[in-house]
């Protein structure tokens, strides 16, 4: 259980920030009252806050009613939490006008994103790729096919980053947990309109959003947020592959050049209705709908030097691919909060959801202008899920806050795939079938206790059991995998001063990563690229995968500054067993008469990683007399890791760089209603031993963002922002060594600056 600030802390934080000018620009125009949201209330301590007695006014005084209230700042929420927690509030989310949630997260300590610079991508904490980071939306996992890049920042209330697992949020978080909380209702009526257009390399991407907050009846509130977007994007395709034959010394260079174009359309809707049921009881209903459609076109050419004397079967020198994909997700959650007495709370939550995806693609290959191969792929998927959660919280007189909870979750997935080559089914897959049904059931129970000892020590102890069962069926293989994990968790905070402005945090936890559904399913996917070698393997699952288990240690120091901001240092270490990684090997397979290269996930053994995360957020005038009140944000992180069973020196955790750094500032001009800001994000190049045979590399990322915002009126503003102002070419590569050849490949291309102009209005 993570402590949320008491109501008195909210008032104190808001008043202090207003007094020192520390409230961001967007918040200075309007400070809004906000009720305790269901997600936050679920973690709030039950002990009532004490209010100091108000002094009696003198008869000669003329009283004026002044009311200051607002949502707690990210520093106050972070300071009140026993476990290490970072909170990004609405102001921070809006600050740079980012177009994706991933672009917001990349500025946090130790967070990296995949993909080209300025493009967002999969989010990783501590630089650890491959699913080590737990991603939640309103405390729940999303179905396959959903990505944080599909969620516009305008629909996000706050983002919670937990560096160490807790019993309540779950222990499937070896690197940490990122919980995205969607917009929440406020007591004050508010309409927010946003309309903008982005431009990248001549491609335009318009978007529009509307958020409505209001109340009705006797204390009931609601929020509704709608976002519609259309995006265009183009990328140059550059792919070079050099093959060196170890027996003869002969070399062959394959060069691929071309262009990918895609158009995306999306509609997102989420809402939250909170009914007051009398006393402190409440019922909250939350719908969430995502609908996306994309169309793509790719035209590439391929040359081989030296050219083969006779074309190989299936060879081509040009390929044109057209594709279309649709994804729709709908979810409905309900939460019932009961307060039998002042010290007891019961939370009951349940939800149902579903997602569907469809995709079609056509690839026409030609050789010297003559058609050689036509491949048509069609895929469909249907996901259904449900969840039930019950939690009992009790505050005791001896400063203990006890929580007990049970969780149940189930999901089913039906997927089908059809591949036609020149109008006929692809050879080799007949034994496996094109349809697949799978089901996953997860049950969990936990208990946690949070208590204080004196005025300086706070402790948290939790124990969580979680069991997962996955079953799937196919024409040839029926897969069943069952695993369970018991995870003890302990956190402590020692306040170096009674007010908690300087503190030391400590954590000792156990966490795990369970195999994904696609990792367990044995049905193969055949790679049709020629020539077939280690760079173009088939893919298959491994039903015998075991979950990874990790023992973790965190030690951190935090100091909160008088004018807003903080200084922090955090050390972490993880020891991991049964590390999962895709391994490419030459196998005798049933779908081919000759051995094939197959990529299959396997448990490699043990691994360890540790790192240091440094953070500084402050106002410049706090350290330099006469300086402007410029808000500075900076962080620097260092990582190292080792995977046993792989040769060094680059046997590191998958996707982990050696360091990351961020530096940013923002300032509101005194003479004009204009705010300016900029940030720099740096991730160095990396080389990682992926398997015994393959080493992978990636270029450095250096992303510069900037914005200028003109407050036309207190209710209207115009924002110009630029992402990736210093675009660099970005490539990933690999070197694979087998008994017969060495294959060196490189793929990627240039990145581009994305400009965005956005008008915002609040009524």
N, C-alpha and C positions, 0 to 999 in steps of 0.2 A: 504494500500500500504506500503510495507516494503522497506526501502531505501537500494539499493545496492551501494557498494563503487564506487566512481568516478574513471576514468582511472588513475588519478594522485595518488589516494590512493593505487591502485594496485602496481604502481612502487615504491612508498614510502615504502609499507609494505614489498615487496620483497627485496628491497635494505637494509632495516633495519635488516631483518632476516639474510641476508647473512653477513652483517657486524658483527653481534654479534654471529654468528654461530648457530642461532636459527632455521635455516631450517632443517627439518628432513633429515635423511640419504638418503632416496630415492630421495629427491628433490635437494640435494646438487650436485648430479651427473649431473643433467640436469634440468634447469629452462626453462619452455616452455611458449611461448606466446599463449594466449587463447582469442578468441573474446568474447564479451558479449553474453552469451547463450540466447535463446529465453525466457526461463523461468525466468532468472534473469533480462533480459531486460524489461520484462513486469512489473517489479517492480522498475526499475531505475528511479530516478528523471530526469526530462527533462532539468533542468538548466545546461548549459554547464559549465564544470570545467575550472577554470582559471589557466593559466600556468605562472609561474614567468618568467620574461625576463632573457634570458641567458646573462651572462657577456661577453663583447668583449674580445677575446683572445689577449694576448700580442704577438708581432711579434716574440719574442725569444722563445715562447712556442712551443713545438712539440706536435701536437694534435694526440691523439689516440682515435679511435672510440670504446667506451665501451657501450654496450647495455644490460640493465638488465630489463627484463620484466617477468611477471608470473601471475598466477592466485592469486587472493586475498586470504590471509590466513583466517582461520576460525575466529580468533580474530578480524581482520579488518572488515569482513562482519558483525559480531555480533555487533561490536561497532557502525557501521553506521546505524543500524536498530533502528527505533523508538520503535517498539514492541519488547518484549522479545523473542529472537531468538537464537538458538544454531545451528551451522553449522559444520558438520563433512566432511572434505575435503578428497580428494583421499589419501593423505598421512596418515591421521588418519585411514581411512578404511583399508589400506594395512598394517598398522603397525604390527599387531599381526598375520597376515595370517589367519584370521577367515574364516571358511567355509560357514557361513550363515550370512545374514544381521542382524538377531536377536542377534547373538553373538557380533556383533559390537555395537549394541544399548544398550546392557545390562550394559555397562560401563558408561552410561550417568546418570546424576543426576535424581533420582526418577524413572528410567525405570526398569521394571522387565519383565521377560519372563516366560511363562508357561512351563510345561514339566519337565523332569528330568534334573539334572545338566549337563551342557555341550551340551544340545540338542536343544537350541533355543526355539522355540514355539511361541505362540501368544504374541504380544508385548503390554505392558501396561504402560502408563504414570501415575505417582503419585500412582502406584500400583493398579489402578482401573481397574478391569476386566469387562467382560460382554459388550464390545463394546463402552466404554466411550472414547477411543482414536480413532481419525480419521486417517486412514492409506491411503495415496495417493501415486501413482506412476506418476511422471510428472504432478502433480496437479489433477489427476483423480482417482476416485474409481475403483477398480478392480472387476470383476464378481465373483460370488460365486464359491468356489473351488480353488481360487488363494490364495497363502500364500507367505509372504515375505521369508520364508525358501526355496521357489522354485527359488528365484532370487540370483544368485551368486554375491558376492561382486565385482568381477572383472568387472561386467557390470554397476556398479554404479559410477556416477561422484561425487555426494555429497549427504548428507542427511541433510535436514532442519527440525529442531524441533522447533515448535512454542508453547510456553507455554500457550498463550491466543489466542482466535480466532481473525481473521481479516475478513473484508468484502470480500476481494478478494479470500481467501482460503476457505471460508465457515465457518459456525458457528456450524456444527455438530461435535463439539470438546469440550465436557465438560472437559475432562482431558487434552486435547491438540491435536496437529496435528503433524504427522510425514510424511514428503513429501520426497520420494526417487526419485532423479533426475538421469536418465540414462545417459550413456556416451555421451559427446558432442564433436563436431569437433573442432580441433585446426588448426591454420595456418601452424604449423610446421609438416612435414611428420614424422610419427612415426608408427612403428610396435611393438606391445607388444605380447610376447609369454609367456604362463605360462603352466607348466605341473607338476602335482603333484600326490601323492598317500597318502591317509589317512588310518590309521590302528586303529581299535577299537575292543578290545576283540577278536582278531584273525580274524576280518572281514576287508577286504580291500575295499577302495573306490577311484578309480582313477578318475582324471579329467584333462581336457585340455581346454585352452581358447586362443583366438587370437583376438586382437584389432588392427584395421587399421585406422589411421588418415592421411588425405591427402587433397590436394586442386586440383582444375581443373578449366580450363577456366580463366575468369577474376574475381578472388577473390572468387570463389565458394569453399566450403569446405564440407567434409563429414567424418563420422566415422562409422565403422562397427565393431560389437563385437559379437563373437560366443563362446559359452561355451557348452561343452559336459561332462557329468558325469555319473558314475555308482557307486551306493552305496549299501553296504551290512550292515545289522544291525541285532543284536540279543538282546533280552531282556528276563530276567527271569520273570515269572508270579508268583506273590505271592498275594493271596487274602484270607483273613480270615473274616468270618462273624459269630458273636455270637448273638443268639436270646434268649431273656429272657422273659418267659411268666409271666405276672404280676399276673394272677389268680392262677396259680399252683406253680410258682417259678421254673419250669423246664427250663433247658437251653439246647440249641443245638448249636454245633460248626461245621460250614461248612468250610473246608480247601480246597483251590484250588492251585495247583502247576502245573507249566508247562513252556513252552518256546514259544516265538514268534520270527519268523525269517521273514525278508522281504528284497527284492532286488528292488532297484529303479534305473531307467534310465531316464535321462533328457537331453533335447537339448533346449538351449535358444539362441535367436538371436534378437539383436536390432540394429538399425542404425539411423542416423540422417544426412540428406543432406540439406545444407543451400545454397540457390541461392541468389546472390547479384543482385538486379533488377535495380540498378542505384541509385545514391544518397545514402541514408540510408535505402531504402526499401529492404526487403528481404522476401523470401519464404522458409519455412522449412518443410520438409516432414520426418516423423518418423514412420517406421514400428517396430513392437514389436511382437515376436512370442515365445510362450512357449509350449513345448510338454513334457509330463511326462508319464511314465508307471511304475507300481509297481506290484510286486507279493509277496504274503504273505502266510505263513504257520504257524499254531498254533496247538499245541498238549498239552492239559491240562488234569489233573486228578482231581477228586473231591471226598472227603470223608466226611461223616457226623457222628459226635459222640454226643450222642449214635446213633447207626444205627437204622433206623426205623424197626419195626417188619415186616412190609410189605412195599415193594417199592411203592412210590407214583406214580400215573399216570404221565408219561413223565419224571420220574427221570432218571439220568444217572450218571456214575462214570468216564466217559472219553468222551472227545469231540475233534475231529480233524477238523480243518477248513482250507480250501484253498480258496484264493481270488485273484482277478486280477482287477486292476483299470487303466484307461487311462484318461488323461486330456490334452486337447489342447486348446490354446487360441491364437488368432491373433487380432492385433489392428493396424490401420493405421490412423495417425493424420497428419494434415497439419495446418500450422500457417503462416499467411500473415501479415507482419508488414509494415505499411505505415507511412511516416514522411512528412506530407504536408508542415511543416515548422519546424524551430528549436525548437519550444515550444510545438508542437502538435504531438501526436502519436496515431495511430489507430491500434488495434490488432484484427484480426479475426482468430478464430481457430475452427476447426471442425474435427470430427473423427467418424469412424465406427469400430465396433469390434464384435467378436463372440467367444464363448467358447462352448466346448462339453465335456461331461464326460460319461464314461461307467464303470460299475462295476458289477462283478459277484462273488458270493461266495457260497461255499457248506460246510455245517456243518453236520458231521455225529456223532451222539451221540450213545453210547453203554452202556450197563449195564451188568456187569459180562461177557463181551466178546460178548454179543448178541446185534445186532443193535436194537435200540429203536425208533430213530427219525432222519429223514433226512430233513434238511431245505435247500432250494435253493433260493437265492435272486438274482435278476437282476434289475439294475437301469440304466436309461439313462437320460441325461439332455442336453438341448440345450438353450444357452443364446445368445441373440442378443442385441446390444446397439448402441446408437448414441449420439453425443453431439455437440452442437453449442455454441460458446462463442464470444461475441463482447465486446470490451473495448475501451473507449475513454479517453485519458490522455492529460492534458493541464497544463503547467506551467505558472504561472502569475508573474508579476513583483514584487508583494508584498510578495514573498516567499511562495506562495501557490502552491501545486501540486494537482490538482483535477483529480479524476478518476471516470468514470461512466461505469457500465457494466451490461450486461444481459447474462443469461445463460439458456440453455435448454438441457435437458437430458432425454433419454428414454431407457427403457430396457424391453425385453420380455423374459420369461422363460417357457419352456415346459419340464416337467419331467414326467417320468413314472416309475412305480415300480411293479415288479411281485414277489410274495412270494409263493413258493410251499412247502407244508409240506407233506412228503411221496408221492410226485407226484401230490397232489391236491392243489387248491388255499387255502390260509390261511383263516380260518373261521373268520367271523366277519367284513371283509372289503368289502363285496360285495355291501353294500349300498353307499360306498364312491367312489368306482372306483379307479383305479390305475394310471390314467392320471391326470395331472394338468397343466393348463395354467395360467400364471400370467403376468401382465404388470405393470410397474411403470413409471410414468412421473413426472419429477421434473422441475420446473421453478423458476428462481431466478433473482432478480435485486438488484443492490447495488450502493451506492455512497460513496466516501471517499475523505477526504481532509487532506493533510499533510502540515504543515507549521512551520516556525521557528519564534520565538520572541526574538530578540536580538541574542547574541552569545551562550546563554546557554539553552534556552528553545526550545524544539521541541514537537509538538502536532500532534496527529492523531485522527480523528473522522470519524466514518463510520456508515452506516445504511444499513442493508441487510434484504430483504424479501425473503422468500423461501416457496414454496408450493409443497407438494408431494401428489400424488394420486396413490393408489395401488389397483388393481383389480385382482381377480383370479376366476377361475371356477373349479368346481369339480362335480361329479355325483350328490351330494346331497347339498353341500354348495356353494353358490356364495358369495365371500367376496369383500367388497368395503370399503376402508378406505381413508379418505382425511384429511390432516392436513396442517396448515400453521403457520409460525413463523416469527415475526418481531424482529430483533435483533439489538439494538444499541450497538456500540462498541467505546471505547475511550482509547487512550494510550497517555502517556506523558513521556518525558525524560528530566531530568535536569542535565546539565553538571556542575560538581563541579569545573572543570577547563576548559578553553576555548578549549583545544585540545580534550576534551571528553575522556581523559584517566581515569577519575573517574566520575561516573554518578549514578543517582537514576532513576529507572523506576517505573511507576505506570500504572495500567490498571483497567478499570471498564467495564465489558463485560456481554453480555447475550449469552448463547449457549444452545444447545439442542441435544437430541439423539432421532432419529426416530425409530419406530419399524422395525425390519428386516422382510423380506418377510416370512421366516419360522415361525416367531413369530405370524404373522397375520393369516396364513392359518390354518383352523380348521381341516384339514384331520388328523386323528390319526395315530400313529405308535404304534403297539402293541408289548410289550416286552414279549417274550416267555419264559423267565427264570422262573424256578420253585424253591421254592414256590414263588407265586406272593405276594409281600408285598411292603412296602414303599421304600425299597431299589431297587426295579426293576419296576418302574412305567411305564405305557404307556405314550405317549407324544402327545400333541395336541396344536393347536394354539388358539389365542384369537383375533377375528376380531375387538373387541372393544378397543384395546390398544390405549392409548394416548401417544404422545411423552413426554419425560422428558424435563423439562425446568430448566436451571441453571443460577443463577446470580453469577458472579465471580469477585473477587478482587485479584490483584497481586501488590506487592510492592517489588522491588529488588534493590540491590546495587552492582555495578561492579567497579573494579579497574584493569586497564591494566598495566602490568609490563614492565619495560624497556627492558628486555631481552627475551620478549615473554612470553605469559601466562597471567593469570588473577586470581583475587580473587572475589568471588561473594557470595551473600546471597539473597535468594528469598523466600518471604512468599506468600502463596496463600490460598484462601478460596472459597468454592462453597456452595451455598444453592440450593438444587434440589427439584423440585416438581414432583409428579406423577412417582416416582421411579418404574422402571420395574424390576421384578424378577420372576424366575420360582418358582411356589408354587405347592407342592405336596399335593393332597387332595383325599379323598375317594369319588368317584362320581358314580351316576347311569348313565350308558352309554348305547347307543343304540347298541354297538357292543358286549355286554355281558349280559347274564341273571342275573348276580350277580354284585354288585358294584365292581369297579376297582380303584386302585390307579392311578391317572393321574397327570403328571407334565404339568402345563399350565402357560404361562407368565401372570402376572397380575400387575396392578398399585397398589403399596402398600401405597403410601402417600409421605411424605417429608423425606429428608435426608440432612445432612450437612457434609462437610469434610474440613479440613484445614491441612496445612503442612509447613515445613521449609526445603529448599534445600540449602545446603552449598557446595561451589565448590572452589577448589584451583588448578591452573595449573601454575607451575613455574619451573625455573632452579635453582638447588641447590646452585650454586655459586652466585646467587643473594642475598642470605641471609647469607651464610657462606664463609668467606674469605678462599681462598685456596682450596675450595671444587671442585670436578669434575663437569663439566657441564652436570649433569644428569637431564633429563626432568622428573618431577614428576607430576602426575595427581591424584587427589583425590576428592571425594565428599561424603557427608553424608546427608541423607534425613530422616525426621521424618514425620509421618502421623498419623492422628486420624480422625475418622468419626463416625457418628451415623445415623441409619435408624429408623425413627419413626414407630411405629406399631409392632416392634419386641422387645422381652425382652432382657435386657442387662445382663451382661456387654459387650458382644461380638457382639452387633448389629451394625456391621461395614459394609462399602461398600464392595460389593462382590470382593473377591480376594485380598483385600488391606492388606499388612503387616504393622507393626508399624514403620518400618525403612528399609533403604537400605544403603549400603556403598560400595565404590570402592577405591582401592589404587593401583597405578601402576607407573612404571618408565621405561625409556629406555635410553641407553647410547651407544655412538659410541667410541670404544677403540681408543686411540691415536696411539698406536704402530702397530696395525693390522687393516685391513679393515673389521672389525667385529663389529656388533651391537648386543646388548643384551637388553632384556626387560622382564618384568613380570607384572602381575596384579592379584589382589585379589578382588573377587566379593562376597558380603555377603547379604543374605536375611534371616531374622530370621523366626522361626516357627510362625504359626498363627492359631488362633481359631476364627471362624466367625459363628454367628447365621444366617444360610442361610434362614430358614423359621421358623414359629412358632413351627414346629415339628422337625426340623433337624439342627444340628450343625456340621460344617465341619472343619477339621484340615489339616495342611500341615507341613511337616518337614522343617527345615532350609536348606538353600543352601549355601555352601561355595565352590566357584569355583576358582581354581588357574590356570592361564594361563601363559605360558612363550614362548619365541622365541629366536633364535640365527640366525643371517643373515650374511653370508660371501659375501662381494662384490668382486667377482672374478675379474671382470674388471668394468670400469664405466658403461658398458652396460649389464653385466650379474651378477646375484646373486643367491645364494643358501640359502634357508630358511628352518630351522627345527623349528617346533612349536608344542606345546603340550597344549591341552585344558583339563581342569578338572584333573589337576595333583594330587589332593588329593580327589579321588572319595569317595563319601559317599552313603550309602543307602538312598533312598528317598521314602517316603510314604505319601499318602493322606488318610484321613479317615473321618468317619461321625458317629454321634450318633443320632438316630431317635427314638422318643418316641410317641407311640400312646396309645389309651385307653386299648389295650390288651397286648402290648409287647414293649420291648426296644431292638433295633437292633443296634449293634456296628459293624462297618466294617472297614477294613484297606486293602489298595492295593498299590502296587508299587514294589520295588526291588532295587538291587544294580545299581549304575552308574559306568561308566568306563572312563578311560583316552583315549583321541583320539590324536594320533600322526600323524603329517603330514610333509612330505618332499616335497618341491616345488622348481622348477627351474624357474627363471624369466629372460627374455631377452628383451631389448629394442633396436631397431635399428632406 
